[in-house]
């Protein structure tokens, strides 16, 4: 699936550093060009389910997504990985739908479908020829209301998820890098745990957990249905109301009490060994949450640090000093306070300590001196570019609308953020750098190759 | 109302939840809803012109977002690498934006980043690509820059060494990645010494000189070997005028393609690469098949999709849905310009390696020996034909479809008849192409994983003839696939 810039970190963790680098460099100009505003309508059904509709008649297709406001941060201790495991269970059939047929029913009419889980949300989506809009809504409502929960299917699917963990995290070089980072960076907040979870916790999950999770989080008031594409507004409104309106209202509110990460009072450092060919260095800082006023200058800071060959970190570490094979980074700004981090893979013959020093020097420089006006303009132009090219497909548009509605609880930010970014100043960037890029807030990780005889 | 009826009502009232809440209506049992009236699907307008110097230019005007994408393909890639110097095409691609005769690497990076654009270069088996995105008001800057990097790369010695160092480190990482190793070794087994099977190594990379790069560029980079797509918020006439302005003076070249040589016939070979710390085994199974431009391509592609593609996918059902052996299993045709192959790929925990391999091979046999079910074919066809509007959603999707047709020398009007051609394929066609192109007894098989944990199972399952190569000794440029220790 395609990812917005703020999701790059998730992408790095999903497919390894090298693949993350490709995503960054392939990411597809002047801020003077104001992209068109997204047009949409939104309403809430009696059972609490939110619907967002946005028409686009350029191609006869329609995209339907269902966001459940639950992710790996909502997992209870000892059940890491469960939100994602449950996402898989949503393909195990419901009252009117046979197990494992959701995907093939959609494919059988020429559609595509899938799902994904992040720290903050679980998203089910399908894009299909426009005339099959009723089918997509019917399928999603059926599994929201009447999921089949079968022990044998659960046990089998758990094996599939364990294979997914082996494939994405355990087997490829650097696959566990962000997992190691987050484990050292957080003490309390559940962001400490990777979305994929641990093998032991996956093994410990039970069918009772499945029932409980479904009844707690997969309820209409925790769901947002977004429909973007070629449809008639009145008809889509009626169809959404018809199929989702009959899903019963939840009996209890969705729990939202999560432990907060305490402020960190000293730098945290770790040196670990892994069987990877070249050393990896990570320098990370605890930062604020998505939607906080500081988040916008932090995104600009991330562009100045990481985006493009002319950005500070790649130019200094990769091009000028040839310390690193790759040096990437991201402001991973999410619903709760998260990390702003830079990762470098050390060139053979270079010292990890030199890479660490060079990276920290760039963060300190940003706090000590204002960035250049030309750098700020460049970052804003890049931001405008991302904004424009990440709103090309119906799926892209749905992602922005749903993200604004679910994570910001304010759908107007899907467009309103453009103007906030345009107004960020060099003083704003320096202020947030001083606030967050401090030694106490810092986490430094060295991952060194494990010697031979492994 | 009868007494019995009254009692029933009373019981219902007693059992109803308190506080006047209404019991929810039972969930209806019903078939899926009927579709709405189908809408007309037309391939969106585009225009294809050839400049006087032979360069082909595609314009797809699309005005929703104020951006323009430039996609340029040169019809030469790794297959044109000189013998023993695999990696030339890739290094040429990496160096295109690292300095031209009038701009340094840093100046190029500053320029593209300052206008909020993006510029990328890359190479494939038989093409080299340049990709740029610019905002509408930087269109001319973008065209100038793309033309400059394609026509006038400097190949400065300093930048060559920088990129060579990057490529070498990247190789070192890749050769520890089981998925990467499985895929390049598979190519090597299927194509042998055919240009499509050559792999980059530290040795071949080390032999490349600046003259090799310049020679490759001089030989293949000419307008009559280039396709450019200009896509987005720009009118066709403006797009063609800009192409003429920056590429019109580029003289036509003599770009004879390499002498086509036939890839080797399929032969059974099983190679195990031993990576003792692997927790999963990467599996590749497949063989040589047909190039993209082939009368049977569409039917064959559909047969492979039934085996392991979207819309049907027997491998996914057997390995994942029914047994939980893997996260993913798929089969793909990889049909290139001069040859093609097909490959099934999956991965499974070490203990289930042989079971997964056995089941995969069983599906190869089944698709070749038994007719496909009509319903299964219907699903695969419905997916291919029905998903056509999904493949033309964005202007870049449209451009890619047109560029591909041009690159593979396909009749351009085939784009418009795609759904009809898919619709005409029958079960007998699938069986004919499966019998003709799939040979289960002559498959190339690669397993990359913790060999000592499954080689006994392999023998027990009847696989007696296989090589086991420690990953540190794998050498794809050697006939025995083995080199000295630590030589990727």
HADDOCK unambig.tbl for C-alpha pairs under 7 A between the chains (distance, minus, plus):
assign (segid A and resid 26 and name CA) (segid B and resid 120 and name CA) 6.15 0.50 0.50
assign (segid A and resid 27 and name CA) (segid B and resid 118 and name CA) 6.83 0.50 0.50
assign (segid A and resid 28 and name CA) (segid B and resid 117 and name CA) 6.74 0.50 0.50
assign (segid A and resid 28 and name CA) (segid B and resid 118 and name CA) 4.83 0.50 0.50
assign (segid A and resid 28 and name CA) (segid B and resid 133 and name CA) 5.57 0.50 0.50
assign (segid A and resid 29 and name CA) (segid B and resid 115 and name CA) 4.71 0.50 0.50
assign (segid A and resid 29 and name CA) (segid B and resid 116 and name CA) 3.61 0.50 0.50
assign (segid A and resid 29 and name CA) (segid B and resid 117 and name CA) 5.31 0.50 0.50
assign (segid A and resid 29 and name CA) (segid B and resid 134 and name CA) 5.76 0.50 0.50
assign (segid A and resid 29 and name CA) (segid B and resid 135 and name CA) 4.57 0.50 0.50
assign (segid A and resid 30 and name CA) (segid B and resid 115 and name CA) 5.76 0.50 0.50
assign (segid A and resid 30 and name CA) (segid B and resid 116 and name CA) 6.07 0.50 0.50
assign (segid A and resid 30 and name CA) (segid B and resid 135 and name CA) 6.40 0.50 0.50
assign (segid A and resid 33 and name CA) (segid B and resid 66 and name CA) 6.93 0.50 0.50
assign (segid A and resid 35 and name CA) (segid B and resid 65 and name CA) 6.27 0.50 0.50
assign (segid A and resid 35 and name CA) (segid B and resid 66 and name CA) 6.48 0.50 0.50
assign (segid A and resid 36 and name CA) (segid B and resid 65 and name CA) 6.98 0.50 0.50
assign (segid A and resid 59 and name CA) (segid B and resid 389 and name CA) 6.89 0.50 0.50
assign (segid A and resid 59 and name CA) (segid B and resid 393 and name CA) 5.91 0.50 0.50
assign (segid A and resid 60 and name CA) (segid B and resid 39 and name CA) 6.33 0.50 0.50
assign (segid A and resid 60 and name CA) (segid B and resid 41 and name CA) 6.66 0.50 0.50
assign (segid A and resid 60 and name CA) (segid B and resid 389 and name CA) 6.71 0.50 0.50
assign (segid A and resid 61 and name CA) (segid B and resid 389 and name CA) 6.74 0.50 0.50
assign (segid A and resid 61 and name CA) (segid B and resid 390 and name CA) 6.72 0.50 0.50
assign (segid A and resid 96 and name CA) (segid B and resid 29 and name CA) 6.13 0.50 0.50
assign (segid A and resid 96 and name CA) (segid B and resid 30 and name CA) 6.51 0.50 0.50
assign (segid A and resid 104 and name CA) (segid B and resid 311 and name CA) 6.08 0.50 0.50
assign (segid A and resid 107 and name CA) (segid B and resid 311 and name CA) 5.03 0.50 0.50
assign (segid A and resid 107 and name CA) (segid B and resid 383 and name CA) 5.27 0.50 0.50
assign (segid A and resid 108 and name CA) (segid B and resid 311 and name CA) 6.24 0.50 0.50
assign (segid A and resid 108 and name CA) (segid B and resid 379 and name CA) 4.96 0.50 0.50
assign (segid A and resid 108 and name CA) (segid B and resid 382 and name CA) 5.42 0.50 0.50
assign (segid A and resid 108 and name CA) (segid B and resid 383 and name CA) 5.28 0.50 0.50
assign (segid A and resid 109 and name CA) (segid B and resid 382 and name CA) 5.94 0.50 0.50
assign (segid A and resid 109 and name CA) (segid B and resid 383 and name CA) 6.08 0.50 0.50
assign (segid A and resid 109 and name CA) (segid B and resid 386 and name CA) 5.80 0.50 0.50
assign (segid A and resid 110 and name CA) (segid B and resid 382 and name CA) 5.85 0.50 0.50
assign (segid A and resid 110 and name CA) (segid B and resid 383 and name CA) 4.04 0.50 0.50
assign (segid A and resid 110 and name CA) (segid B and resid 384 and name CA) 6.56 0.50 0.50
assign (segid A and resid 110 and name CA) (segid B and resid 385 and name CA) 6.72 0.50 0.50
assign (segid A and resid 110 and name CA) (segid B and resid 386 and name CA) 3.77 0.50 0.50
assign (segid A and resid 110 and name CA) (segid B and resid 387 and name CA) 3.97 0.50 0.50
assign (segid A and resid 111 and name CA) (segid B and resid 383 and name CA) 6.90 0.50 0.50
assign (segid A and resid 111 and name CA) (segid B and resid 387 and name CA) 5.75 0.50 0.50
assign (segid A and resid 129 and name CA) (segid B and resid 389 and name CA) 6.90 0.50 0.50
assign (segid A and resid 131 and name CA) (segid B and resid 35 and name CA) 5.27 0.50 0.50
assign (segid A and resid 131 and name CA) (segid B and resid 36 and name CA) 4.55 0.50 0.50
assign (segid A and resid 131 and name CA) (segid B and resid 37 and name CA) 6.01 0.50 0.50
assign (segid A and resid 131 and name CA) (segid B and resid 38 and name CA) 5.38 0.50 0.50
assign (segid A and resid 132 and name CA) (segid B and resid 35 and name CA) 5.00 0.50 0.50
assign (segid A and resid 132 and name CA) (segid B and resid 36 and name CA) 6.53 0.50 0.50
assign (segid A and resid 134 and name CA) (segid B and resid 33 and name CA) 6.20 0.50 0.50
assign (segid A and resid 134 and name CA) (segid B and resid 35 and name CA) 6.68 0.50 0.50
assign (segid A and resid 135 and name CA) (segid B and resid 32 and name CA) 6.14 0.50 0.50
assign (segid A and resid 135 and name CA) (segid B and resid 33 and name CA) 5.73 0.50 0.50
assign (segid A and resid 156 and name CA) (segid B and resid 323 and name CA) 6.64 0.50 0.50
assign (segid A and resid 156 and name CA) (segid B and resid 324 and name CA) 5.15 0.50 0.50
assign (segid A and resid 157 and name CA) (segid B and resid 324 and name CA) 6.16 0.50 0.50
assign (segid A and resid 159 and name CA) (segid B and resid 324 and name CA) 5.36 0.50 0.50
assign (segid A and resid 160 and name CA) (segid B and resid 320 and name CA) 6.75 0.50 0.50
assign (segid A and resid 160 and name CA) (segid B and resid 324 and name CA) 4.95 0.50 0.50
assign (segid A and resid 160 and name CA) (segid B and resid 325 and name CA) 6.54 0.50 0.50
assign (segid A and resid 160 and name CA) (segid B and resid 326 and name CA) 5.57 0.50 0.50
assign (segid A and resid 160 and name CA) (segid B and resid 327 and name CA) 5.05 0.50 0.50
assign (segid A and resid 161 and name CA) (segid B and resid 327 and name CA) 6.70 0.50 0.50
assign (segid A and resid 163 and name CA) (segid B and resid 326 and name CA) 5.56 0.50 0.50
assign (segid A and resid 163 and name CA) (segid B and resid 327 and name CA) 5.37 0.50 0.50
assign (segid A and resid 163 and name CA) (segid B and resid 348 and name CA) 6.50 0.50 0.50
assign (segid A and resid 163 and name CA) (segid B and resid 349 and name CA) 6.74 0.50 0.50
assign (segid A and resid 164 and name CA) (segid B and resid 327 and name CA) 5.15 0.50 0.50
assign (segid A and resid 166 and name CA) (segid B and resid 279 and name CA) 6.70 0.50 0.50
assign (segid A and resid 166 and name CA) (segid B and resid 280 and name CA) 6.50 0.50 0.50
assign (segid A and resid 171 and name CA) (segid B and resid 278 and name CA) 5.91 0.50 0.50
assign (segid A and resid 171 and name CA) (segid B and resid 279 and name CA) 6.08 0.50 0.50
assign (segid A and resid 171 and name CA) (segid B and resid 280 and name CA) 6.56 0.50 0.50
assign (segid A and resid 172 and name CA) (segid B and resid 177 and name CA) 5.24 0.50 0.50
assign (segid A and resid 172 and name CA) (segid B and resid 178 and name CA) 6.72 0.50 0.50
assign (segid A and resid 173 and name CA) (segid B and resid 176 and name CA) 6.59 0.50 0.50
assign (segid A and resid 173 and name CA) (segid B and resid 177 and name CA) 5.98 0.50 0.50
assign (segid A and resid 248 and name CA) (segid B and resid 24 and name CA) 6.58 0.50 0.50
assign (segid A and resid 277 and name CA) (segid B and resid 172 and name CA) 6.89 0.50 0.50
assign (segid A and resid 277 and name CA) (segid B and resid 173 and name CA) 5.88 0.50 0.50
assign (segid A and resid 277 and name CA) (segid B and resid 176 and name CA) 6.98 0.50 0.50
assign (segid A and resid 308 and name CA) (segid B and resid 113 and name CA) 6.25 0.50 0.50
assign (segid A and resid 309 and name CA) (segid B and resid 109 and name CA) 5.54 0.50 0.50
assign (segid A and resid 310 and name CA) (segid B and resid 106 and name CA) 6.86 0.50 0.50
assign (segid A and resid 310 and name CA) (segid B and resid 109 and name CA) 5.21 0.50 0.50
assign (segid A and resid 310 and name CA) (segid B and resid 110 and name CA) 5.48 0.50 0.50
assign (segid A and resid 310 and name CA) (segid B and resid 113 and name CA) 6.75 0.50 0.50
assign (segid A and resid 325 and name CA) (segid B and resid 166 and name CA) 5.89 0.50 0.50
assign (segid A and resid 325 and name CA) (segid B and resid 169 and name CA) 6.61 0.50 0.50
assign (segid A and resid 347 and name CA) (segid B and resid 169 and name CA) 6.87 0.50 0.50
assign (segid A and resid 378 and name CA) (segid B and resid 113 and name CA) 6.27 0.50 0.50
assign (segid A and resid 378 and name CA) (segid B and resid 114 and name CA) 4.48 0.50 0.50
assign (segid A and resid 378 and name CA) (segid B and resid 115 and name CA) 6.68 0.50 0.50
assign (segid A and resid 378 and name CA) (segid B and resid 116 and name CA) 6.14 0.50 0.50
assign (segid A and resid 381 and name CA) (segid B and resid 115 and name CA) 6.26 0.50 0.50
assign (segid A and resid 381 and name CA) (segid B and resid 116 and name CA) 4.30 0.50 0.50
assign (segid A and resid 382 and name CA) (segid B and resid 116 and name CA) 4.08 0.50 0.50
assign (segid A and resid 382 and name CA) (segid B and resid 117 and name CA) 6.71 0.50 0.50
assign (segid A and resid 385 and name CA) (segid B and resid 116 and name CA) 6.02 0.50 0.50
assign (segid A and resid 385 and name CA) (segid B and resid 117 and name CA) 6.83 0.50 0.50
assign (segid A and resid 388 and name CA) (segid B and resid 65 and name CA) 6.38 0.50 0.50
assign (segid A and resid 392 and name CA) (segid B and resid 394 and name CA) 6.59 0.50 0.50
assign (segid A and resid 393 and name CA) (segid B and resid 393 and name CA) 6.87 0.50 0.50
assign (segid A and resid 393 and name CA) (segid B and resid 394 and name CA) 6.18 0.50 0.50
